[in-house]
Amino acid sequence: MTKPPAYDDEANANVSPEGEPAGAGLGGLGGAGRGGRGGPSVGLAFLGTEPAIDEADITIEVTEALGGPGGNGNTQGNGGALGLLAKKQSFE
């Protein structure tokens, strides 16, 4: 790790370029990232006009796919979002 450019080794304190005491210390490192969103379950994907198919005739998964685990011990707060459930989905 490198020290900030305006670091005074003799006084062992952060100082400004003018020699005045600097403000607050450096911030901490960011936390681990979140997991990815769960995969989609789409019965019928289409472009343009929606096909005239009764949604009762389209089968999809019953529950959403789970999101991927996040970092930092995979706590509930950083897991990925649930996947999409849709009988019909327009991609325009």
C-alpha positions in Angstrom: 0.0 0.0 0.0 1.4 3.4 -0.9 1.0 6.4 1.4 -0.8 9.6 0.4 1.4 12.1 -1.5 1.3 14.7 1.3 2.5 12.4 4.2 5.0 13.8 6.6 7.1 10.9 7.9 8.8 12.9 10.7 5.6 14.2 12.2 3.8 10.9 11.4 0.6 12.9 10.3 -1.1 13.8 7.1 -0.3 17.4 6.0 -1.5 19.5 3.1 1.0 20.7 0.4 1.2 24.0 2.4 2.3 22.1 5.5 -1.0 22.6 7.3 -2.7 19.6 9.0 -4.9 17.7 6.6 -8.6 17.0 7.2 -10.1 13.6 7.9 -8.1 10.4 7.3 -8.5 8.2 4.3 -11.8 6.2 3.9 -11.9 2.5 4.3 -12.1 -0.1 1.5 -15.4 -1.0 -0.1 -17.3 -4.1 0.8 -17.6 -7.3 -1.3 -19.9 -7.2 -4.4 -23.4 -8.6 -4.7 -24.4 -11.8 -6.5 -25.9 -11.9 -9.9 -29.6 -12.0 -10.7 -31.3 -15.4 -11.0 -32.0 -16.8 -14.5 -35.3 -16.0 -16.2 -38.2 -18.3 -16.9 -39.9 -16.9 -20.0 -42.6 -19.0 -21.7 -42.8 -17.1 -25.0 -40.4 -14.3 -26.0 -41.4 -12.1 -29.0 -40.6 -9.0 -31.0 -43.4 -6.8 -32.5 -47.0 -7.9 -32.1 -47.8 -10.2 -29.2 -48.8 -13.7 -30.4 -52.4 -14.6 -29.9 -51.8 -17.6 -27.6 -53.7 -18.1 -24.4 -51.4 -17.7 -21.4 -53.0 -20.8 -19.9 -51.3 -22.8 -22.7 -47.8 -21.5 -21.7 -45.8 -23.3 -19.1 -43.1 -21.6 -17.0 -41.4 -22.4 -13.7 -43.4 -22.1 -10.5 -40.9 -20.1 -8.5 -38.2 -17.6 -9.4 -34.6 -18.7 -9.8 -32.5 -17.7 -6.8 -29.8 -15.1 -7.3 -26.2 -15.9 -7.0 -24.3 -15.6 -3.7 -22.6 -12.4 -2.9 -19.2 -11.9 -1.4 -18.5 -11.2 2.3 -19.8 -14.5 3.7 -22.8 -14.6 1.4 -25.0 -12.7 3.9 -28.7 -12.3 3.0 -28.2 -8.6 2.3 -25.7 -9.1 -0.6 -27.2 -12.1 -2.6 -28.4 -11.5 -6.1 -32.0 -10.6 -7.0 -34.6 -13.3 -7.9 -35.0 -14.2 -11.5 -37.9 -13.1 -13.8 -41.1 -15.1 -14.3 -43.2 -14.2 -17.3 -45.6 -16.2 -19.5 -45.0 -13.7 -22.4 -42.1 -11.2 -22.7 -41.7 -8.5 -25.4 -38.1 -7.8 -26.4 -38.3 -4.4 -28.1 
